[in-house]
Amino acid sequence: MLRPWDLQIALERDLAMPAYLQIGHALIDAIRRGRLAPGSALPGTRELAARVGVNRKTIQQSYDELVAQGWLTAEATRGTFVSAALPLVAEEGAPPRAGGRVAAYTLRRAAPDLPVLLPPAGTLVFDDGAPDTRLMPAELVARAYRRALLQGARHNRLGYGDPRGSLLLREAVAEMLKADRGLDCTPDNICITRGSQMGIFLSARLLAQTGDRVAIERLSYPPAREAFRAAGARILSIDIDDQGMQVDRLEALCQEEEIRAVYVTPHHHFPTTAVLPPERRIRLLALAEQFGFVIVEDDYDHEFHFSHRPMLPLASAHGWGKLIYIGSLSKLLSPSLRIGYLVAAESVIARAAAEIMIIDRQGDPVTEAAAAYIMTSGVLKSHARKVLRIYAERRECLAAALQRELGENVAFMLPQGGLALWVNFAPEVNLAALAKTGLRHGVGLTPGRAFASNGDKIQGVRMGFGSLNEAELAEAVRRLKHAMAEMR
């Protein structure tokens, strides 16, 4: 064992951590590794300060901190010692320090298979269909937040409340769903969530356990797939075509397997944007009754439809016996406004509320009150009309740029709604390589393989146009063209 005065303590001068804490951590590390045994004496503060190159008061502060934590003891006439109450640790037997990077324990279950695109600053990203937060009516939203905060404080409404969400917001959501989407629901059928993904996660927890079969379209929303997988479900893939889910394939699968739930995005299929036609919708609802599975309908961007009135959700033609409906306000305003909703039978909502009690207890009362005001004051409808025109123009802009710059390398159908195009690339284009090369040219995209539930190679890309203005869209396509030219 080294004598205490032989210990080398090197300070990192540019580190945000104060010097006295760096010294303290070095001493704790030496104790844990057995280099300082219980009961051993430490150098005096003046001596150690000279060796480390700091003020004596810094050493005294470090010693005082470790005495308070129980690592050291101080005796007025004898000096400072490693606490004799600490267990004896052999020098080679102490666990290595993780250094903040790697834990010294294993984690249960595999990590979710979810790509996260975090490109460098200045990169133009074709995301999966996010809105442009620059279009949010920030002053009106700020006014709503201020109003909600002041009234909440005045009337003592900022404490713990209903885990289903505030009654005002659930009433506003119920009115909107009845008037615009034909849903037969009351506030008791609604649970407010922190975005639609939380609604999906709750649905997975409520419906699936280890071994249950959950059917998902062959190309689908990865976080939904991983939510059901994390609940223990076995994921079964259903083929799709240019009209969405092939319901006859689902029927054939139901005759072979016991299906617990079917997750579907019928309004604008994710990621291809196809709209499920009425005859398939009717058949899907009939199959739920025949085979007893639950439909989880994710209506993630109902507001964005350009050619005619949006097709009504499955939930509008069906009771709540075999269906859970999920929606969000985040796409319409901003992803930072974490407001989604789960609509189902009252018994399901009660159970969802119980699950929320062990996740985060409830949402933010101020955000929920502000959202309720935005909905009931007419701000939301006015904003929706405004941005729908802008997004329609951006859809046309991206389509024209792709045809102009990439020509025969791409093929796509102009979607009826949503904030993204599904673009098929020529077979000779390596999309994984294009994604990497594109980043060097300042453009980001996610290859279609990320959306495949079975890992198949997919020669398509979901290209969001909502979050980029027309000039940015044109520039992003030009950068993509340059990336493809470099690959050749």
N, C-alpha and C positions, 0 to 999 in steps of 0.2 A: 504494500500500500504506500502511495506517495504521501509525503508530509504535506500538510495544508499549504505551506508557503511555496511548495513546488507546483501547485495548481496554476495552469495558464488560463487566464480569463481575457479574452479578446473582445473588445466592444466594437459593434458596428455603428459608426458615428452617424451614418445617414439613415439609420433605422428610426421609425416613429416611436418605438418603445423607449421609455426613459432609461438612462444608464443604470439607475439603482435596480430596476426590474431585470435588466439583462444580467447584472451581477447575481441577483437573487436566483434567476433561472439556472445560471451556471453552477451555483452552489448546490441547488436542489438536484441537478443532474449528477453532480459528483457524489452526492449522498446516495441517490438511487442506484448508482452503478457500483457502490461499495468503495469508492475512492476516498470517501470521508466516512469513517466508522462512527456509530453511535458513541457519544462521550468524548470524541476527539476535540482538541482545542483548535480554534481558528486564529489566524493572525490578528494582531491589533488593527484597529481601524486606520491608524497612521501608516503602518507598514504596508497593508494591502492597498491603500490608496496610492502610495508611491509606486507599487508594482503595476497596478492597473492604469495609472495615469489619470486619476480623477481626484476631486476634492474629498477630503476626509469625511465631510458631512454626507456625501453620496454613499460611502461605505456604511456609515452609521445608519442611514435611512434604509439601506438594504438589509442590514442585520436586524433592525427593529421590525421590518416587515416579516422576516422569516421567524423571528421570535413570536410574533403575533399569530403566525400560522402554525406554530408548534414544531417547526423543523429545528430551531435552535433554542438554546437557553442562555440567559445572561446572568452572571454572578458579579456582584458589584466589585469585589476585590480581586477576583481571579481572571475574569475575561468572558469570552463568548465561546460556547461549546455546541457541538452537534447534540441534539437531544438524545439522552440515554434511553428514552422510552421508545425510540424508533426500532423496528425489527432489524436484525442483522442481515445484510444483503451481500452475497458473494460478488466479487468484482466482475466475474464472467457471467453471473447468473441474472443480472438485472436486465429487464427488457429494454431494447433500444428505443430511443426517443423517436416519435413519428415526425417531429419537425413540422407539424401542421399539414403534412401532405398525405401521408398514408396511415390509416388506422391500424392498430395492433390487434384487431378482432375481425372476424368474418361477418358478412352481411347475409341475411336470409333472402332467398329467391333471387332470380336473375333480374338485372336492371331492365326497365322497359325499353323496347327497341324504338326509340323516337329520335329522328334527326332534328337537330337544333341549328338553324342557320344564323350565325352571328358574324357577319362579314366585317371587314375593316371599314372605317369611316370613309364616306365618299362612294361606296358601292351602291349601285342601283339594283334593287332586289325584286325579282318576280316572285312575290310571296304567294301564299295559297289562297289569297282573296281577302286581304285585310282592307279596311277602309282608310281613307286619307284623314288623319286626325287634324290636318290644317283646315279642314272644312267644318269642323265642329263649331257650333255657335258658342264660343268660349265665354263671351260676356254674359249671355243668357244663362249658361250653365253655372257660371260663378255666382250670378245673382240668385239662382235657385239654391245653391249650396249655402250661401250666406243666410238666406231666408230660413232654410232648414236648420242650420246651426243655431241661429238666434231663437227661433221658436222652440227648438228642442231643448235648449238650455232653460228657457223661460218656463216651460211646462214640464220639466223633469222627464224628458223622453230620450235621454242619451244613455240610459243605463241598460241593464239586461232586459230583453223582451222576448217576443215569440220567435222561436227558432225557424218557423215557417216564413218569417219576414213580416214587415209591418203591414197592418191591415189596410192602410191607405194605398200602399203599392200593390198589394194583392187585388184590391178592388179595381184599381186602374188597369192592371194587366187583364183581369177577367173581362172588363168592359171592352178593352181593345180586342181580345180574342173572340168575343161574341160578335162584335160589330164588323171586324175586318176579316175574320177567318172562319166564322160559323161554328165555333166551338160551344157546346153546351156545358158551361162551367160556372162555378161560383168561387169566391175567395177561398173556401175550404178545400177546393180541388187544386190549389196552387201552393207551391213552395218556392220561395225566392232563393236563388243560388248565386254564387260568385262566378258568374259566367256559365255558358252552356256545358263546358267540360265538367264542371262540378255536378251538373245534372246527369251527365252520362256516367260519371263515377258513382254517384248515388244509385242510379239504376242498376249498374253492375253489381254493387254490394247487395241490393235488395233482391235481385233475381238469380244470381249465379253463385254456385259453390263448386268445390272441386269435383270435376267429372261431368258437370252439366255441359250440354252442347248448345252453343250459341252460333247462329248463322249470320254471316256478314258478307256483303258483296265482295267479289274477288278483288276489286279495287275499292278501297274505302278509307275512312278517316283514321289515320294511325293511332291517335290518342284514344279513340273509342275502342279500337281493337285491343289495345294494351290494357285498357281499364277492365274489360271483360276477362282478359287473360290473367290479369293480376288477381281477380276474384276467384281464379281456379278453373275458369271455363275452358273447354276445348273448342277452338275456333274452327268452324266449317265454312268453306268458301262457296259462294253462289256465283255462277257465271253471269256476266252482264253483256249487253249489246248496246246499240246506239239509242235504246229506249230505257236503259237502266237495268234493274234486276230482271233476270229471266225467271219469272215466277213458276213456270212449269218445271224448271230444274229444282227449285225449292220444294215443290210438291213431291217430286221423285225422291228427294233426300228425306223428306218427312216420312215416307213409306218405309225407309230403311233405318232411320235413326229417330230417337226421341228428342225433339228440339225444345229447348227451354225458352229461348227468346230469339227474335230476329231484329237486328239493328239495321235501319234503312234510312236513306236520305232521299225521299221521293220527289221533293219539290225541285231541287237542283242536285242531281246525284254528285256526291263528292268522290272522286275529283273530276269526273268527265263532264259535269253540268247537264247531263241528260235529264229530261222530265219524264217521270213514270206516267204512262198513259192511263186513262180511266179504266179500261178493261183489266189492266194488270192490278190496279189498285183494288178493284172490286174482288178480284180473285185472291189477292193477298189477305184481305180482311176475311174472306170466306175460309181460307186455309187456317187462319188463327182460330176460328171457331171449330173447325173440323179436327185439328190436331192439338189444340190446346196451348199453343205457344203464345208468348206475349210479344207484341210489336213495340219496339222502341223507335219512335219517329223523331228524328233530329231535323228540325225545320230551321236550320242555322241562318238562312238569309232570305226569309220569306218576302221582305220588303222590296228586294231588288228584282223587279221583273219589268222588261222593257217593251214587249210586243202587245200585251193585253193584260187584263186583270189576272193576278196570280191564281193558279189552280188551288182550290181549297185543300187543306191538309186531310190526311186519312182520318185524323181525329174528328173532323167535322161530320163524317158519315158513320161514326161508330161510337158506341158508349165507352165507358172507362173500364169495362170488364176485362179486356184483353189488350189494353194499349196504354203506353206512357208517351207523353208528348213533351218535347224539349225545345226551348227557344231562347233568344237572347236579345238584349238591347245594345250589346257591345259593338256589333257590326254597324249599327246605324249611327252611333255617336262616336265611341272610341273604345278600343280594347281596355283602356285603363279604367273605364267605368264598369266595374265588375258586377253587372246585373244580368242574370239569366233567370229562367224559371222552368220548373218541372210541373207538369199538369197530369193528374191521375186521379183515381178513385180516392175518396177521403181516407180510407184505411191505409192506402199506400203513402199518402202525404203525411199521415201521422207517424208512420214508420220512418219515412225520410227525415222528419224532424228529430226523431230519436237518434238517428245516425249523425245528424248535424251537431247534436249535443256533445258528441265525442270527437268531432273533427275541429270545429272552430266556434261552437256554441251558438253563433248567430252572425248575421251580416252587420254592416255599418249603418246605424240608424240615420245618420246624416245623409249618406249616399242614397239610401232607400227613400227618405223623405224628399230629397231633391229630385230623384227620378220620378216619383209620383207627381210632383208639381210640374215637371217638364212634360209628362204625358197628359195631364188633365188640363193644362193651360193652352194646349194647341201648339206649343213650341216643337214637339216631336214630329207632328204631322207636317208642319210647315217646312221643317228641316228635311224630312224625307222627300218631299216634292222637289226641293231644290237640288239635293245631291243626286237624285235619280236622273235628272237631266244631265248633270255633269258626268256621272258614271256611264251613261249611254254614249256620250261623246268620246269618252276615253276607250270604251269598248271598240268603237269604230276606228279610233286612232291606232290602237294596237294591231287590229286586224290589217289595216292598210300598211303599217310599217312592216309587219311580218311578210306580207305578200311582196312588198317593194324590195326589201333587203334580202330575204331568205328564199323567196320564190319556190322552186320545186323541192327544196329541202324540207318543207313543212306542209302539213295539210290540217285543216280544222273546219269545224262548223261554227258559225256565229251563234252563241248561246242565247236563249230567250231571256235569261236573267242571270243573276249572280254577279260576282266581281272577279271572275277569272275565265280564261279560255283554256280548253284542253287541246294541246297542240301535239300532233303526231309528227315525229321526225323521220326522215328517210332511214332505211335499215342500216346504211353504212355509217351513220352518225353514232359515235360512242357517247352516250349521254353522261355516263359517269366521268369520262375524261373531259367532256364539254363543261361540266359543272366546275371542275378544278381549273381548267384553262380560263373559263369565264371570270373567275375571281381575280386572276392576274390582269384581266382587262377591265375590272371594275364592274362586273355584272354577276348577280347571284341567282341561282335557280336550284330547285330540288328535282332530281330525276324521278320519273314515275314509279320506279321500282320501290320507292319508299312507301307507296300507297298499296302495294300488293300484299295481301294477307298470306300468300304462300311463297313470297320471295321471288316470284317469276320476273324475268327480264321484261320490262315494259318500255316500248319505244315512244312514250309520250311524256309530256311535261305539263303540269298545271301552272299557268302563267297569270298571276293576279295583275289586274290593271287598275284597281281602285286606289291604291296608295301612292301611285305616281301620276304626276300631271302629264299633259300631252308632250311637252318638250322632253321630260324625263323618259317617257315611254319610247319616243323616237330615238333618243340617245342610247337607251338600254338595248334596243334591238340592233343599233349600229355596233355597239360593243360586242354583242353576241355574234354578229357577222364576222367581226375581226377575229374573235376567238376561234370560230369555225375555220377561218382561212388559215390561222396558225396551225391548227391540227392537221390540215391537209399537207 
